[in-house]
Amino acid sequence: MTCLPDIANPQRQPYPSDLSDAEWEMLKPLLPQAKGFGHPVEVDCREILNGIFYVQRTRCQWEMMPHDLPPDSTGYGYFKK
């Protein structure tokens, strides 16, 4: 028995705080879409949320996020929004 979420085709090893595929499908429609102008979005919103949930669950500092998650400045910037 594992506490890791079920993820189809993970790019990295999952953390217990990661969104499962079912959770992601529920949250995805609630996120704002790209506006179509300005700087294009280059980050994966799911990975941003995984980083935010990692920090919230582990209570670590933003600068101590694992290197396989988005940069701490990116995660914290989205968290502030």
DOMAR-512739 format. One record per residue: residue in one letter; x, y, z of N, C-alpha, C, O in turn; chain. Coordinates in Angstrom, 3 decimals, decimal comma. Layout:
NUGU  resn        nX        nY        nZ       caX       caY       caZ        cX        cY        cZ        oX        oY        oZ  chain
NUGU     A         X         Y         Z         X         Y         Z         X         Y         Z         X         Y         Z      A
...
***
This chain:
NUGU  resn        nX        nY        nZ       caX       caY       caZ        cX        cY        cZ        oX        oY        oZ  chain
NUGU     M     0,851    -1,175     0,000     0,000     0,000     0,000     0,896     1,238     0,000     1,876     1,308     0,742      A
NUGU     T     0,549     2,204    -0,836     1,359     3,410    -0,955     0,490     4,639    -0,772    -0,710     4,618    -1,047      A
NUGU     C     1,112     5,706    -0,306     0,375     6,960    -0,148     0,608     7,886    -1,339     0,160     9,032    -1,327      A
NUGU     L     1,306     7,400    -2,367     1,575     8,221    -3,540     0,358     8,245    -4,455    -0,317     7,226    -4,601      A
NUGU     P     0,059     9,398    -5,079    -1,104     9,487    -5,959    -0,887     8,722    -7,262     0,243     8,514    -7,703      A
NUGU     D    -1,999     8,310    -7,862    -1,938     7,649    -9,173    -1,775     8,705   -10,246    -2,637     9,567   -10,416      A
NUGU     I    -0,660     8,635   -10,974    -0,356     9,609   -12,012     0,022     8,857   -13,283     0,913     8,007   -13,272      A
NUGU     A    -0,656     9,175   -14,365    -0,324     8,559   -15,649     0,882     9,276   -16,247     0,883    10,501   -16,368      A
NUGU     N     1,897     8,521   -16,618     3,110     9,059   -17,253     3,773    10,184   -16,454     3,881    11,300   -16,962      A
NUGU     P     4,210     9,931   -15,245     4,865    11,008   -14,483     6,215    11,380   -15,097     6,931    10,511   -15,594      A
NUGU     Q     6,559    12,644   -15,064     7,849    13,122   -15,549     8,928    12,923   -14,484    10,119    12,950   -14,792      A
NUGU     R     8,518    12,726   -13,253     9,434    12,562   -12,128     8,769    11,637   -11,124     7,609    11,263   -11,297      A
NUGU     Q     9,483    11,271   -10,092     8,891    10,452    -9,034     7,886    11,309    -8,255     8,216    12,436    -7,887      A
NUGU     P     6,679    10,813    -7,995     5,678    11,622    -7,304     5,967    11,762    -5,811     6,588    10,897    -5,193      A
NUGU     Y     5,499    12,874    -5,256     5,532    13,113    -3,823     4,139    12,828    -3,266     3,163    12,910    -4,012      A
NUGU     P     4,015    12,498    -1,989     2,682    12,253    -1,420     1,746    13,458    -1,539     0,527    13,293    -1,517      A
NUGU     S     2,289    14,640    -1,661     1,463    15,849    -1,750     1,011    16,162    -3,177     0,221    17,085    -3,376      A
NUGU     D     1,492    15,416    -4,173     1,141    15,679    -5,573    -0,344    15,431    -5,831    -0,991    14,626    -5,161      A
NUGU     L    -0,857    16,150    -6,823    -2,226    15,934    -7,255    -2,324    14,618    -8,020    -1,463    14,308    -8,843      A
NUGU     S    -3,366    13,852    -7,748    -3,609    12,657    -8,556    -4,254    13,105    -9,865    -4,655    14,261   -10,003      A
NUGU     D    -4,351    12,194   -10,813    -4,984    12,527   -12,090    -6,439    12,953   -11,885    -6,906    13,888   -12,536      A
NUGU     A    -7,149    12,282   -10,995    -8,555    12,621   -10,738    -8,677    14,014   -10,107    -9,553    14,791   -10,487      A
NUGU     E    -7,805    14,327    -9,151    -7,829    15,654    -8,521    -7,501    16,743    -9,543    -8,124    17,804    -9,548      A
NUGU     W    -6,517    16,475   -10,407    -6,133    17,448   -11,424    -7,290    17,722   -12,383    -7,528    18,870   -12,759      A
NUGU     E    -8,002    16,679   -12,777    -9,132    16,859   -13,690   -10,233    17,713   -13,066   -10,942    18,418   -13,784      A
NUGU     M   -10,387    17,663   -11,749   -11,383    18,506   -11,079   -10,922    19,958   -10,987   -11,732    20,876   -11,112      A
NUGU     L    -9,617    20,171   -10,769    -9,096    21,529   -10,586    -8,811    22,264   -11,889    -8,916    23,489   -11,946      A
NUGU     K    -8,452    21,527   -12,932    -8,028    22,148   -14,195    -9,034    23,156   -14,745    -8,610    24,230   -15,171      A
NUGU     P   -10,349    22,877   -14,765   -11,291    23,863   -15,318   -11,419    25,133   -14,470   -11,910    26,152   -14,956      A
NUGU     L   -10,983    25,079   -13,212   -11,109    26,233   -12,324    -9,970    27,235   -12,477   -10,061    28,362   -11,989      A
NUGU     L    -8,896    26,828   -13,155    -7,737    27,708   -13,314    -7,962    28,662   -14,485    -8,582    28,284   -15,479      A
NUGU     P    -7,464    29,895   -14,377    -7,624    30,841   -15,497    -6,836    30,387   -16,721    -5,736    29,846   -16,602      A
NUGU     Q    -7,410    30,612   -17,888    -6,764    30,254   -19,142    -5,808    31,362   -19,579    -5,915    32,499   -19,121      A
NUGU     A    -4,880    31,025   -20,459    -3,963    32,024   -21,002    -4,765    33,086   -21,757    -5,762    32,768   -22,406      A
NUGU     K    -4,335    34,330   -21,673    -5,072    35,439   -22,266    -4,897    35,536   -23,777    -5,708    36,171   -24,450      A
NUGU     G    -3,868    34,928   -24,309    -3,653    34,972   -25,747    -2,766    36,113   -26,197    -2,471    36,237   -27,386      A
NUGU     F    -2,341    36,939   -25,279    -1,417    38,023   -25,602    -0,418    38,145   -24,462    -0,600    37,557   -23,395      A
NUGU     G     0,626    38,905   -24,695     1,654    39,054   -23,680     2,612    37,870   -23,691     2,680    37,118   -24,664      A
NUGU     H     3,342    37,719   -22,606     4,342    36,666   -22,503     3,646    35,313   -22,408     2,756    35,150   -21,572      A
NUGU     P     4,020    34,338   -23,237     3,358    33,029   -23,188     3,676    32,284   -21,883     4,757    32,429   -21,312      A
NUGU     V     2,717    31,496   -21,437     2,893    30,694   -20,230     3,842    29,549   -20,544     3,609    28,785   -21,480      A
NUGU     E     4,907    29,428   -19,767     5,920    28,411   -20,024     6,004    27,370   -18,917     6,856    26,482   -18,961      A
NUGU     V     5,124    27,473   -17,923     5,165    26,528   -16,812     3,920    25,657   -16,830     2,876    26,056   -17,346      A
NUGU     D     4,038    24,479   -16,268     2,923    23,547   -16,158     2,163    23,886   -14,876     2,722    23,815   -13,782      A
NUGU     C     0,901    24,251   -15,014     0,100    24,651   -13,847    -0,010    23,523   -12,828    -0,055    23,774   -11,624      A
NUGU     R    -0,051    22,300   -13,302    -0,127    21,170   -12,369     1,131    21,102   -11,512     1,047    20,844   -10,312      A
NUGU     E     2,292    21,331   -12,115     3,541    21,306   -11,355     3,618    22,481   -10,374     4,172    22,345    -9,283      A
NUGU     I     3,073    23,611   -10,756     3,029    24,755    -9,836     2,202    24,379    -8,608     2,627    24,605    -7,474      A
NUGU     L     1,021    23,805    -8,839     0,178    23,390    -7,714     0,859    22,306    -6,888     0,763    22,318    -5,661      A
NUGU     N     1,542    21,373    -7,534     2,274    20,346    -6,790     3,335    20,979    -5,898     3,531    20,535    -4,766      A
NUGU     G     4,020    22,001    -6,385     5,019    22,704    -5,577     4,395    23,424    -4,398     4,924    23,381    -3,288      A
NUGU     I     3,273    24,087    -4,635     2,574    24,794    -3,553     2,104    23,800    -2,498     2,275    24,032    -1,302      A
NUGU     F     1,509    22,688    -2,943     1,030    21,683    -1,990     2,186    21,036    -1,230     2,039    20,684    -0,060      A
NUGU     Y     3,338    20,878    -1,893     4,509    20,320    -1,223     4,937    21,223    -0,066     5,166    20,751     1,048      A
NUGU     V     5,041    22,513    -0,338     5,464    23,457     0,710     4,443    23,493     1,841     4,818    23,514     3,013      A
NUGU     Q     3,153    23,499     1,500     2,126    23,561     2,526     2,089    22,291     3,371     1,852    22,356     4,577      A
NUGU     R     2,318    21,152     2,756     2,260    19,890     3,499     3,495    19,668     4,355     3,389    19,192     5,485      A
NUGU     T     4,678    20,012     3,822     5,918    19,757     4,557     6,310    20,909     5,469     7,151    20,753     6,354      A
NUGU     R     5,699    22,058     5,250     6,031    23,272     6,017     7,475    23,707     5,810     8,049    24,385     6,662      A
NUGU     C     8,066    23,320     4,683     9,433    23,746     4,394     9,409    25,182     3,873     8,350    25,712     3,535      A
NUGU     Q    10,563    25,792     3,811    10,675    27,128     3,245    10,612    27,021     1,731    10,977    25,995     1,158      A
NUGU     W    10,146    28,092     1,082    10,025    28,080    -0,371    11,368    27,779    -1,024    11,426    27,065    -2,024      A
NUGU     E    12,447    28,321    -0,463    13,769    28,121    -1,057    14,251    26,674    -0,932    15,223    26,294    -1,585      A
NUGU     M    13,592    25,868    -0,109    14,022    24,491     0,113    13,169    23,480    -0,648    13,206    22,284    -0,361      A
NUGU     M    12,394    23,974    -1,628    11,625    23,059    -2,467    12,576    22,171    -3,252    13,657    22,620    -3,633      A
NUGU     P    12,201    20,922    -3,505    13,074    20,043    -4,311    13,315    20,628    -5,696    12,482    21,366    -6,222      A
NUGU     H    14,447    20,296    -6,276    14,842    20,855    -7,568    14,035    20,308    -8,737    14,076    20,879    -9,827      A
NUGU     D    13,305    19,223    -8,538    12,506    18,698    -9,641    11,121    19,337    -9,714    10,334    18,997   -10,598      A
NUGU     L    10,813    20,248    -8,806     9,599    21,056    -8,871     9,973    22,412    -9,471    11,159    22,725    -9,578      A
NUGU     P     8,989    23,220    -9,863     9,326    24,541   -10,422    10,136    25,380    -9,425    10,116    25,105    -8,225      A
NUGU     P    10,842    26,395    -9,913    11,642    27,233    -9,019    10,800    27,855    -7,916     9,611    28,116    -8,094      A
NUGU     D    11,434    28,085    -6,779    10,703    28,635    -5,636    10,094    30,000    -5,948     9,006    30,305    -5,461      A
NUGU     S    10,757    30,817    -6,734    10,220    32,141    -7,069     8,944    32,015    -7,899     8,018    32,808    -7,731      A
NUGU     T     8,889    31,039    -8,780     7,696    30,807    -9,591     6,551    30,297    -8,724     5,433    30,808    -8,797      A
NUGU     G     6,833    29,292    -7,906     5,798    28,737    -7,034     5,248    29,763    -6,067     4,036    29,857    -5,873      A
NUGU     Y     6,147    30,539    -5,455     5,694    31,542    -4,502     4,936    32,666    -5,203     3,975    33,201    -4,652      A
NUGU     G     5,358    33,025    -6,405     4,641    34,067    -7,165     3,208    33,663    -7,444     2,298    34,477    -7,294      A
NUGU     Y     2,992    32,424    -7,846     1,620    31,943    -8,078     0,870    31,822    -6,765    -0,328    32,103    -6,716      A
NUGU     F     1,543    31,411    -5,700     0,904    31,287    -4,393     0,399    32,652    -3,908    -0,697    32,748    -3,356      A
NUGU     K     1,191    33,696    -4,112     0,769    35,048    -3,705    -0,466    35,508    -4,451    -1,315    36,199    -3,888      A
NUGU     K    -0,572    35,125    -5,732    -1,742    35,515    -6,527    -2,984    34,877    -5,967    -4,076    35,081    -6,497      A
***
